[in-house]
Amino acid sequence: MARILEFDDNAIAPAVEILRRGGLVAIPTETVYGLAADASHGEGVAGIFAAKGRPQFNPLIAHVASIDMAERYVTFDPLSRKLAERFWPGPLTLVLPLKKQQDTDRPIHPLVTAGLDTLAIRMPHGRVRDVIKRLDSPVAAPSANRSGRISPTSAQAVAGDLGEKIDMILDGGACGVGVESTIVRVEGESVRLLRPGGLAAEEIEAEIGRKLERLPHTAAIQAPGMMASHYAPNALMRLDASEVMPGEALLAFGPARARNADGATAQLNLSATGNLREAASNLFDYMRKLDATGAKSIAVEPVPFDGLGEAINDRLKRAAAPRE
């Protein structure tokens, strides 16, 4: 079973030692807990795919401690640099051209990019940057859960899912944002939203002075989190529910309830006041808790699409998609 350490000064050195030898450490970020490996260590990165059961055509995000570290590996265009300076550290991932790495001491392993000529990269909030800085290498870190399942927002959720497959869990408490990062790619004059997430699209649009282009869900995978079926509980998810069917649990939102809500086998409200930031922070935790009740189906009340609602609805749609 993975060793769980409170994430304080004393936890940094043992976490770095594990990463340097190719081990796996679950790390808390402001979005969700990530399953980290040294992005330059092939065996470590391969261990991520093995522990998660993740298909190797699905690329990983590299997490850096600074923009200077990012520039060792990727080339910033002026607009991407502007976004990094405005929103890093924070829940924004940029997909950028990967530099030729023959002059890099610790190159990004090809498994991280899934053979693409780009790298998805971000600088997270919090003490995890102390680990990355001490390691002096980016860490590849998808969510610390089995592939396609609910992302973890607590150390306990990681332990329950992957505890026997990884080396260490750094316990930094509950994640504040609660959904994964927003992923954006700048290509010439277009700025594309590859995955909505913890940074609302409207904030990015206000910074760049233009609308983000949305991709269809059938678009080829260019970044993590683009698989049609993802973030799924064992129970089936029924979205935009106006009525709760017999035997269903209810994932509610806001002050008004679906018909027959009192008949739900279990009920949790993402935000009784309709606050989308609160709803995002509760989403994966509440999905996990309702799933643990053993309900065969979870009815989900409608959530508006504005602000962080776009990311919430994206996760719900992928959680409800046919299982692959």
Solvent accessible surface area in square Angstrom, and as a share of the most:
residue,aa,sasa,rsa
1,M,159,0.71
2,A,9,0.07
3,R,140,0.51
4,I,80,0.41
5,L,35,0.17
6,E,130,0.58
7,F,23,0.10
8,D,52,0.27
9,D,100,0.52
10,N,124,0.64
11,A,2,0.01
12,I,10,0.05
13,A,54,0.42
14,P,38,0.24
15,A,0,0.00
16,V,2,0.01
17,E,95,0.42
18,I,12,0.06
19,L,0,0.00
20,R,126,0.46
21,R,136,0.50
22,G,16,0.16
23,G,6,0.06
24,L,11,0.06
25,V,0,0.00
26,A,0,0.00
27,I,1,0.01
28,P,17,0.11
29,T,13,0.08
30,E,24,0.11
31,T,6,0.03
32,V,8,0.05
33,Y,0,0.00
34,G,4,0.03
35,L,0,0.00
36,A,0,0.00
37,A,0,0.00
38,D,2,0.01
39,A,0,0.00
40,S,28,0.18
41,H,50,0.22
42,G,22,0.21
43,E,140,0.63
44,G,0,0.00
45,V,0,0.00
46,A,38,0.29
47,G,20,0.19
48,I,0,0.00
49,F,5,0.02
50,A,81,0.62
51,A,6,0.05
52,K,6,0.03
53,G,58,0.56
54,R,17,0.06
55,P,39,0.24
56,Q,100,0.45
57,F,124,0.51
58,N,1,0.00
59,P,6,0.04
60,L,1,0.01
61,I,14,0.07
62,A,0,0.00
63,H,8,0.04
64,V,0,0.00
65,A,17,0.13
66,S,42,0.27
67,I,27,0.14
68,D,108,0.56
69,M,9,0.04
70,A,0,0.00
71,E,57,0.26
72,R,100,0.36
73,Y,2,0.01
74,V,1,0.00
75,T,68,0.39
76,F,30,0.12
77,D,43,0.23
78,P,120,0.76
79,L,29,0.15
80,S,0,0.00
81,R,77,0.28
82,K,91,0.38
83,L,0,0.00
84,A,0,0.00
85,E,105,0.47
86,R,130,0.47
87,F,15,0.06
88,W,19,0.07
89,P,42,0.26
90,G,1,0.01
91,P,20,0.13
92,L,0,0.00
93,T,0,0.00
94,L,1,0.00
95,V,4,0.02
96,L,2,0.01
97,P,71,0.45
98,L,47,0.23
99,K,78,0.33
100,K,171,0.72
101,Q,32,0.14
102,Q,144,0.64
103,D,136,0.70
104,T,30,0.17
105,D,141,0.73
106,R,74,0.27
107,P,57,0.36
108,I,7,0.04
109,H,56,0.25
110,P,91,0.57
111,L,37,0.18
112,V,0,0.00
113,T,7,0.04
114,A,30,0.23
115,G,70,0.68
116,L,67,0.34
117,D,112,0.58
118,T,11,0.06
119,L,2,0.01
120,A,8,0.06
121,I,0,0.00
122,R,4,0.02
123,M,17,0.08
124,P,0,0.00
125,H,86,0.38
126,G,47,0.45
127,R,91,0.33
128,V,1,0.00
129,R,66,0.24
130,D,56,0.29
131,V,1,0.01
132,I,0,0.00
133,K,149,0.63
134,R,123,0.45
135,L,0,0.00
136,D,67,0.35
137,S,0,0.00
138,P,0,0.00
139,V,1,0.00
140,A,0,0.00
141,A,7,0.06
142,P,14,0.09
143,S,17,0.11
144,A,0,0.00
145,N,1,0.01
146,R,106,0.39
147,S,32,0.20
148,G,17,0.16
149,R,70,0.25
150,I,7,0.03
151,S,1,0.00
152,P,0,0.00
153,T,10,0.06
154,S,31,0.20
155,A,0,0.00
156,Q,118,0.52
157,A,13,0.10
158,V,0,0.00
159,A,15,0.11
160,G,73,0.70
161,D,27,0.14
162,L,1,0.00
163,G,2,0.02
164,E,149,0.67
165,K,116,0.49
166,I,12,0.06
167,D,52,0.27
168,M,3,0.01
169,I,0,0.00
170,L,0,0.00
171,D,39,0.20
172,G,46,0.44
173,G,35,0.34
174,A,91,0.70
175,C,11,0.07
176,G,59,0.57
177,V,23,0.14
178,G,0,0.00
179,V,0,0.00
180,E,14,0.06
181,S,3,0.02
182,T,0,0.00
183,I,0,0.00
184,V,0,0.00
185,R,51,0.19
186,V,20,0.12
187,E,61,0.28
188,G,69,0.66
189,E,148,0.66
190,S,22,0.14
191,V,1,0.01
192,R,73,0.27
193,L,7,0.03
194,L,8,0.04
195,R,10,0.04
196,P,18,0.12
197,G,3,0.03
198,G,6,0.06
199,L,13,0.07
200,A,13,0.10
201,A,5,0.04
202,E,85,0.38
203,E,70,0.31
204,I,0,0.00
205,E,19,0.08
206,A,87,0.68
207,E,44,0.20
208,I,17,0.09
209,G,69,0.66
210,R,90,0.33
211,K,149,0.63
212,L,8,0.04
213,E,78,0.35
214,R,111,0.40
215,L,47,0.23
216,P,88,0.55
217,H,83,0.37
218,T,129,0.75
219,A,26,0.20
220,A,81,0.62
221,I,47,0.24
222,Q,39,0.17
223,A,0,0.00
224,P,8,0.05
225,G,2,0.02
226,M,14,0.06
227,M,27,0.12
228,A,55,0.42
229,S,16,0.10
230,H,14,0.06
231,Y,2,0.01
232,A,3,0.02
233,P,2,0.01
234,N,109,0.56
235,A,4,0.03
236,L,116,0.58
237,M,15,0.07
238,R,78,0.28
239,L,58,0.29
240,D,95,0.49
241,A,2,0.02
242,S,68,0.44
243,E,59,0.27
244,V,1,0.00
245,M,88,0.40
246,P,124,0.78
247,G,46,0.44
248,E,9,0.04
249,A,0,0.00
250,L,0,0.00
251,L,0,0.00
252,A,0,0.00
253,F,25,0.10
254,G,3,0.03
255,P,116,0.73
256,A,78,0.60
257,R,87,0.32
258,A,13,0.10
259,R,153,0.56
260,N,76,0.39
261,A,7,0.05
262,D,148,0.76
263,G,42,0.40
264,A,19,0.15
265,T,83,0.48
266,A,25,0.19
267,Q,76,0.34
268,L,52,0.26
269,N,40,0.21
270,L,1,0.00
271,S,1,0.01
272,A,62,0.48
273,T,116,0.67
274,G,28,0.27
275,N,73,0.38
276,L,29,0.14
277,R,141,0.51
278,E,77,0.34
279,A,0,0.00
280,A,0,0.00
281,S,31,0.20
282,N,30,0.15
283,L,0,0.00
284,F,0,0.00
285,D,44,0.23
286,Y,42,0.16
287,M,0,0.00
288,R,61,0.22
289,K,106,0.45
290,L,2,0.01
291,D,25,0.13
292,A,89,0.69
293,T,76,0.44
294,G,54,0.52
295,A,15,0.11
296,K,169,0.72
297,S,22,0.14
298,I,0,0.00
299,A,0,0.00
300,V,1,0.01
301,E,7,0.03
302,P,77,0.48
303,V,7,0.04
304,P,60,0.38
305,F,140,0.58
306,D,88,0.46
307,G,21,0.20
308,L,12,0.06
309,G,0,0.00
310,E,34,0.15
311,A,2,0.01
312,I,0,0.00
313,N,18,0.09
314,D,11,0.06
315,R,0,0.00
316,L,4,0.02
317,K,108,0.46
318,R,13,0.05
319,A,0,0.00
320,A,35,0.27
321,A,17,0.13
322,P,118,0.74
323,R,93,0.34
324,E,156,0.70
